[in-house]
Amino acid sequence: MQRRHLLTALASLPLWPLAARANPHAHHGMPAPASTPAAPAPVARQPLSGGAPLREPARLANQSGTAGRFAGTLTLAETRHALLPGEPTRLWTYNGSVPGPLIELTAGDQVSLTLRNRLAESTTVHWHGLPVAPEFDGHPRQAIAPGNDFVARWQLPADWYGTYWYHPHPHGRTARQAAMGLAGAVLVRDPADPLAGLPESLLVISDQRFDTGNQVAAHTLADWMDGREGDVVLVNGQHHPRLTVAPGETRRLRVVNACAARYLRLAVPGARLVRVASDGGWLPAPQPVGDYLLVPGERSEFVVTFPHHSGTPLTLVSLPYARQKMMSPEQTAPVPLLDIGISSGREPAAPFTLPATLRPVVPLGTPVRRREIVLDERPHDMAAHAGHAMADPQRMAEGLFLIDGKSYDMDRVDLEARVGEVEAWEVVNRSHMDHPFHLHGGRFQLVAIDGRPVTPTWRDTVNLPPRSRLTLLTRFDHPGELLYHCHVLEHEDAGMMATLRVRA
């Protein structure tokens, strides 16, 4: 959609839905996911304290007792959490924790997870980036009704390791269920980890917006158009916590962007930041970075060497990044995420030297076919839908965000492929804003950006700025229906998603 078309259409809309984003005390037009108040409350502006010690996520217990096997249970239910002063916030959680419990696996494990839905609506669970067969990977067809259970099973390959995550995936409800708090991390350990022994921290970063009753605020029209960015950024469910390290310590940071739409341009001014793994696993070699753009759904691993001086103030921040939003203001200042304190009471850490190489990326081979996948937006008669903005702003965005000129239809197959065949996908963004592209079923190799070859890396979520083109090599290992979509969750819900059927 061209900006001039959008602005012309918006001029004819009722004023209050737009003011809901610009004015923090304006009313919202969509019922909150957990409850439907008669009159939605304005967005809260209570101050949040920071500085509490960083908490590691809870861990899911392995109920198997057999080597090489992992069995666990996740219960999805509404729970209350004291995130703000006063009334506890109603959240939807896995096993009652925010974020959900860490599922820690080892490459080669056989996995069985029982999902118990005790929410008031149907949901699914998608195992983002993991090599899970389609029938267990949270496709909208696999909705788990309230009160029902579902068992997801998969076998991890012996060479599959890294940082992954899980989240809901029911079409049309993904963004709202995620806003209620449903997200958790999966860590697949490498038995031959070249960085074994380094201290490490897992950082699951999300954002949130609250109303004056301390509850999760409803989505606005701007949220559905641009993707929802909360007013509060949380790390492991905490606002601006603090990590204490030893002088000169080298630490591994595993970072998950669990936000619906917020781009995280990560940096630690004053410390050496080196990227060692992408969302698909090890990089071929360590990659020093001044900052790194982590898009929604993406994960990355970094090694950070901290100074020896205890008085040095350090903060992990998200620097400004303009993703060309339609209705919402862009970030203009760094957002502090995590304070890092250097303890004078600890012994200085021993120096650590990163290996020169990590894991080679073995090429997938020559593709048997090439495809072009186009992300685009449809010029929309928003004035004709002005009434929907007052009753349900989500409907304003439906059919606006497209893949190959089509909005998602669960009953339509958009592409077909065969198990074991290598394909080259040219993914093109013809829209005016950034879109993170995600393919279900495992991972792919990013081999070119705008036609220029790059060192291949394993990925499952990649950003496409406006008018850009990426070349991916992928191979499908399981038959069934896979999804590919924009990982701005509101755009996904609005239709920027498609179906690939893989035949045996």
C-alpha positions in Angstrom: 0.0 0.0 0.0 1.3 3.4 -0.9 1.4 5.9 2.0 -0.7 8.4 0.0 -3.5 5.9 -0.3 -3.4 5.1 3.4 -3.5 8.7 4.5 -6.3 9.6 2.1 -8.4 6.7 3.5 -7.6 7.5 7.1 -8.8 11.0 6.7 -12.3 9.7 6.4 -12.2 7.5 9.4 -13.7 8.4 12.8 -11.0 10.2 14.8 -10.9 8.2 18.0 -9.5 4.9 16.7 -6.4 6.8 15.4 -6.1 8.8 18.6 -6.0 5.6 20.6 -2.3 5.2 19.5 -1.3 8.9 19.6 -3.2 9.6 22.9 -2.5 7.1 25.7 -5.8 7.9 27.3 -8.0 7.2 24.2 -10.3 4.2 24.2 -9.6 1.0 22.2 -11.9 -0.6 19.8 -11.2 -4.3 20.3 -12.1 -6.5 23.2 -9.1 -7.7 25.2 -8.4 -11.4 24.7 -9.1 -12.5 28.3 -12.1 -10.4 29.0 -14.5 -8.0 27.3 -15.1 -4.9 29.3 -18.1 -2.7 28.5 -15.9 0.3 27.9 -12.2 -0.5 27.3 -9.9 1.3 29.7 -7.2 3.7 28.5 -3.6 2.6 28.4 -1.8 2.7 31.7 1.3 4.8 32.3 2.3 3.5 35.8 6.0 3.6 36.4 7.7 0.3 36.5 10.7 -0.3 38.7 13.8 -2.1 37.5 17.1 -3.4 38.8 15.9 -6.7 40.2 18.3 -9.6 39.7 17.8 -11.3 36.4 15.8 -14.6 36.8 16.5 -17.5 34.5 13.3 -19.0 33.1 11.8 -22.0 34.9 12.7 -25.4 33.5 10.3 -28.1 32.3 11.0 -31.3 34.2 11.9 -34.3 32.1 9.4 -37.1 33.1 11.0 -39.7 30.9 13.9 -41.1 33.0 15.4 -42.7 29.9 18.6 -41.5 28.3 17.9 -39.9 24.9 14.3 -39.3 25.6 12.4 -36.2 26.9 8.8 -36.2 28.0 7.1 -33.3 29.6 3.7 -31.6 30.1 2.7 -28.0 29.3 -0.6 -26.7 30.8 -2.0 -23.6 29.1 -4.1 -21.6 31.6 -5.0 -18.1 32.8 -2.9 -17.1 35.8 -2.4 -13.8 37.7 1.0 -12.1 38.0 2.1 -9.0 39.9 3.7 -7.1 37.1 2.6 -3.7 38.2 1.7 -2.0 41.5 -1.8 -2.9 42.5 -4.1 -5.3 40.8 -2.4 -8.5 39.4 -2.4 -8.9 35.7 -4.3 -11.8 34.1 -2.0 -13.6 31.7 -2.2 -16.8 29.7 0.8 -18.9 30.5 2.4 -22.3 30.0 2.7 -24.0 33.5 2.0 -20.7 35.2 5.3 -19.0 34.4 6.3 -15.9 32.4 7.9 -16.7 30.0 6.9 -20.4 29.7 9.3 -23.0 31.1 12.6 -23.6 29.2 12.6 -27.0 27.5 16.2 -28.2 27.5 17.0 -31.0 25.1 20.1 -32.6 23.6 20.7 -33.2 19.9 19.4 -36.6 18.9 16.7 -36.7 21.6 13.3 -38.3 21.1 10.7 -35.8 22.4 7.1 -36.2 23.6 5.2 -33.2 25.0 1.7 -33.3 26.3 -0.2 -30.0 25.8 -3.2 -29.5 28.1 -5.4 -26.6 27.1 -7.2 -25.1 30.1 -7.9 -21.8 28.4 -11.3 -20.6 27.5 -10.6 -20.8 23.7 -8.9 -23.1 21.3 -5.2 -22.8 20.6 -2.2 -24.6 19.1 1.5 -24.7 19.9 4.1 -24.1 17.1 7.7 -25.3 17.7 9.5 -22.4 16.0 12.6 -23.5 14.1 12.5 -27.2 15.2 12.3 -30.1 12.7 8.8 -31.1 13.7 6.5 -33.0 11.3 3.6 -30.9 10.2 1.0 -32.9 12.1 2.7 -31.9 15.4 3.7 -28.3 14.6 0.7 -26.3 15.6 -1.0 -25.8 12.3 -4.3 -24.0 12.7 -6.0 -27.2 11.7 -4.6 -28.8 14.9 -6.6 -26.6 17.2 -6.7 -27.9 20.8 -10.2 -27.2 22.1 -10.7 -26.0 25.7 -10.3 -28.8 28.1 -8.6 -31.1 25.6 -5.1 -32.5 25.4 -2.7 -33.1 22.5 0.7 -34.9 22.4 3.4 -33.5 20.1 6.2 -35.9 19.2 9.4 -35.5 17.2 12.9 -36.9 16.8 15.8 -34.4 16.8 18.6 -35.1 14.3 22.0 -35.7 15.9 23.3 -32.4 14.2 20.5 -30.1 15.3 21.3 -27.7 18.1 20.6 -24.1 19.1 18.1 -21.8 20.6 14.4 -22.1 19.6 11.0 -21.2 21.0 7.4 -22.1 21.2 4.2 -20.0 20.9 0.5 -20.2 19.8 -0.5 -20.4 16.1 -4.3 -20.4 15.7 -5.1 -18.3 12.6 -6.7 -15.0 13.5 -5.9 -15.3 17.2 -2.1 -15.7 17.3 -1.3 -12.1 18.0 -3.9 -11.8 20.8 -2.9 -15.0 22.4 0.8 -14.1 22.3 -0.1 -10.7 23.7 -1.6 -12.5 26.7 1.8 -14.0 27.5 2.1 -17.3 25.7 5.8 -17.9 24.8 8.7 -20.1 25.9 12.2 -21.1 24.9 13.7 -24.4 23.7 17.4 -25.1 24.1 19.0 -27.9 22.1 22.4 -28.7 23.5 25.3 -29.7 21.3 27.2 -32.6 22.9 30.4 -31.2 21.3 29.7 -27.6 22.1 32.9 -25.6 21.3 31.8 -23.0 23.9 31.0 -25.5 26.7 32.0 -24.2 30.1 31.2 -20.5 29.4 28.7 -19.0 31.8 25.5 -18.3 29.9 22.2 -16.4 30.2 19.0 -17.0 28.3 17.1 -13.8 27.5 13.5 -14.1 26.3 12.5 -10.6 25.3 8.9 -9.6 25.0 6.9 -6.4 25.3 3.6 -5.5 26.8 0.9 -2.8 27.1 -1.4 -2.5 30.0 -4.7 -0.6 30.7 -5.4 1.3 33.8 -6.7 -1.8 35.5 -3.3 -3.4 35.1 -4.7 -5.8 32.4 -3.4 -6.5 28.9 -4.6 -3.7 26.8 -6.7 -4.4 23.7 -5.3 -4.2 20.2 -5.8 -0.8 18.4 -6.2 -0.2 14.7 -2.5 1.0 14.6 -1.5 -2.4 16.1 -3.2 -4.3 13.3 -1.7 -2.1 10.6 1.9 -1.8 12.0 2.2 -4.7 14.4 1.8 -4.3 18.1 4.7 -2.8 20.1 4.1 -2.6 23.9 5.0 0.3 26.1 7.0 -2.0 28.4 9.8 -4.3 27.3 10.4 -7.4 29.5 13.4 -9.7 29.8 12.4 -13.1 31.2 9.2 -11.4 32.3 11.0 -8.7 34.2 11.3 -5.0 33.4 14.9 -3.8 33.1 16.5 -6.5 35.4 20.2 -6.6 36.3 22.8 -9.2 35.6 26.0 -9.3 37.7 29.2 -10.7 36.2 32.8 -11.1 37.3 35.5 -8.6 36.2 36.7 -9.6 32.7 34.1 -12.3 32.4 33.2 -13.8 29.0 29.5 -14.8 28.9 27.3 -16.4 26.3 23.9 -14.7 25.8 21.1 -16.6 24.1 18.5 -14.1 23.0 15.0 -14.8 21.8 12.9 -12.0 20.2 9.4 -13.1 21.4 7.8 -9.8 20.5 4.9 -9.6 18.1 6.4 -6.8 16.0 9.2 -5.0 17.9 12.6 -5.1 16.1 15.5 -5.4 18.6 18.7 -3.7 17.4 20.9 -5.1 20.2 24.1 -3.6 21.5 26.2 -3.5 24.7 28.1 -0.2 24.5 31.4 -0.6 26.2 31.7 -4.3 25.8 32.9 -6.6 23.0 29.9 -8.4 21.3 30.5 -11.4 19.0 27.7 -13.3 17.3 28.3 -17.1 17.3 25.0 -18.7 16.4 21.9 -17.8 14.3 18.4 -19.0 14.8 19.3 -22.1 12.8 22.4 -23.1 14.7 26.2 -22.4 14.7 27.7 -19.8 12.5 30.8 -21.0 10.5 33.0 -18.6 12.5 32.6 -16.0 15.2 31.2 -12.7 13.8 32.1 -9.5 15.8 29.3 -7.0 15.6 28.8 -3.5 16.9 25.0 -4.1 17.0 22.7 -6.8 15.6 19.1 -6.5 14.4 17.0 -9.3 15.9 13.6 -9.4 14.2 10.4 -10.8 15.7 10.6 -14.6 16.0 14.4 -14.7 15.4 17.0 -15.9 17.9 20.8 -15.3 18.1 23.6 -16.2 20.4 26.4 -13.9 21.4 29.6 -14.0 23.3 30.3 -10.9 25.3 33.6 -10.0 27.1 33.0 -7.5 29.9 35.6 -5.0 31.2 37.6 -5.5 34.4 36.5 -2.3 36.0 33.7 -2.7 38.5 32.5 0.9 38.1 31.8 0.7 34.4 28.1 1.1 33.7 26.9 -1.3 31.0 23.5 -1.9 29.6 22.1 -4.2 26.9 20.0 -1.8 24.8 17.8 -1.9 21.7 18.9 0.9 19.4 16.4 2.8 17.2 15.4 1.1 13.9 12.8 2.5 11.5 10.8 -0.3 10.0 8.6 2.1 8.0 5.4 1.8 10.0 2.2 3.2 8.6 0.5 4.7 11.7 2.8 4.4 14.7 5.8 6.6 15.6 9.2 5.0 15.1 11.6 4.4 18.0 13.9 7.4 18.4 16.0 6.6 21.5 17.7 3.5 22.8 15.5 1.2 24.9 17.3 -0.2 28.0 16.8 -4.0 28.3 19.3 -5.3 30.9 21.7 -3.6 33.2 25.0 -5.4 33.6 27.0 -4.9 36.8 30.6 -5.9 37.3 31.1 -7.3 40.8 34.2 -6.1 42.6 33.6 -8.9 45.1 34.2 -11.6 42.6 37.5 -13.0 41.4 38.5 -11.8 37.9 37.5 -14.3 35.2 40.2 -16.2 33.4 40.7 -14.9 29.8 38.8 -16.8 27.1 39.8 -17.1 23.5 37.1 -17.8 21.0 37.9 -20.6 18.5 38.6 -19.3 15.0 35.9 -21.6 13.5 32.7 -23.0 14.9 30.7 -25.4 12.6 30.8 -25.4 8.8 27.5 -25.0 7.0 27.4 -27.9 4.5 25.7 -26.8 1.3 22.3 -28.3 0.7 23.1 -28.9 -3.0 21.8 -28.0 -6.3 18.1 -27.0 -6.3 15.7 -28.9 -8.4 13.4 -25.9 -8.8 13.3 -22.2 -8.2 10.4 -20.2 -6.9 9.6 -16.5 -6.3 7.6 -15.7 -3.2 6.3 -12.1 -3.1 5.3 -10.2 0.0 3.0 -7.3 -0.7 0.1 -5.1 0.5 -3.2 -4.5 -1.2 -4.5 -1.0 -1.7 -7.5 -1.0 0.6 -10.8 1.0 0.6 -10.4 1.7 4.3 -13.1 4.4 4.2 -15.6 1.7 3.2 -14.7 -0.2 6.4 -14.6 2.7 8.8 -17.4 1.2 10.9 -15.3 -1.8 11.6 -12.6 0.3 13.2 -15.0 1.1 16.0 -16.3 -2.4 16.5 -13.3 -4.6 15.5 -10.2 -2.9 14.1 -8.7 -6.3 13.2 -11.2 -6.5 10.3 -9.7 -3.3 8.9 -6.4 -5.2 8.2 -7.8 -8.5 6.9 -6.9 -9.0 3.3 -4.5 -6.1 3.3 -1.2 -8.1 3.8 -0.6 -10.7 1.0 1.7 -13.4 -0.2 1.8 -13.8 -4.0 -1.2 -11.6 -4.2 -3.4 -13.7 -2.0 -4.6 -13.6 1.6 -4.3 -16.8 3.7 -7.0 -19.4 3.2 -6.6 -22.6 5.3 -8.4 -24.6 2.7 -6.1 -23.6 -0.2 -2.7 -25.1 -1.1 -0.5 -22.4 -2.5 2.6 -24.5 -3.4 3.6 -28.1 -3.6 7.0 -29.8 -3.1 8.5 -33.2 -2.5 10.3 -34.7 0.5 14.0 -34.6 0.1 14.2 -32.2 -2.8 16.2 -29.0 -2.5 14.5 -25.8 -3.7 15.7 -22.2 -4.2 13.3 -19.5 -3.0 13.6 -15.9 -4.0 11.6 -14.1 -1.4 10.8 -10.5 -2.5 9.3 -7.7 -0.4 7.4 -5.4 -2.7 5.7 -3.5 0.2 6.8 -0.2 1.8 7.6 -1.7 5.2 9.9 -4.4 6.7 8.5 -7.9 7.0 10.3 -10.8 8.8 9.8 -14.0 6.8 9.5 -17.4 8.6 9.2 -20.9 7.1 7.9 -23.8 9.2 9.4 -27.3 9.3 13.0 -26.5 10.3 15.5 -24.3 8.7 16.9 -23.0 5.4 20.2 -21.6 4.2 20.4 -17.9 3.4 22.7 -17.7 0.4 22.2 -14.3 -1.2 20.9 -10.8 -0.4 19.6 -8.7 -3.2 21.4 -11.0 -5.7 24.7 -10.8 -4.0 26.1 -14.1 -2.6 26.7 -14.3 1.1 28.4 -16.9 3.3 25.6 -19.5 3.8 24.1 -19.6 7.3 21.3 -21.7 8.8 18.2 -19.6 9.4 14.4 -19.9 9.9 13.4 -16.2 10.2 14.9 -13.4 8.1 14.1 -9.8 7.6 13.2 -8.2 4.3 13.4 -4.4 4.2 11.2 -2.7 1.6 12.0 -3.6 -2.0 14.6 -6.2 -1.0 15.1 -9.8 -2.2 16.6 -12.8 -0.4 17.7 -16.2 -1.8 17.1 -19.2 0.4 17.9 -22.9 -0.2 15.6 -25.3 1.6 14.9 -29.0 1.8 11.7 -30.5 3.3 12.1 -33.6 5.4 8.5 -34.4 6.3 5.3 -34.7 4.3 2.3 -32.6 5.1 1.2 -29.0 5.1 3.7 -26.3 6.2 3.1 -22.6 6.6 5.3 -19.7 5.5 4.4 -16.1 6.7 5.4 -12.7 8.0 6.3 -13.0 11.6 4.8 -9.7 12.6 2.0 -11.6 14.2 -0.7 -9.1 13.4 0.2 -9.3 9.7 0.2 -13.1 9.9 -3.3 -13.0 11.4 -4.4 -10.5 8.7 -3.5 -12.9 5.9 0.2 -12.6 5.2 0.6 -16.4 5.3 0.4 -19.3 2.8 0.4 -23.1 2.7 3.1 -25.4 1.2 2.0 -29.1 0.8 5.0 -31.5 0.9 4.4 -34.9 -0.8 6.2 -38.0 0.1 
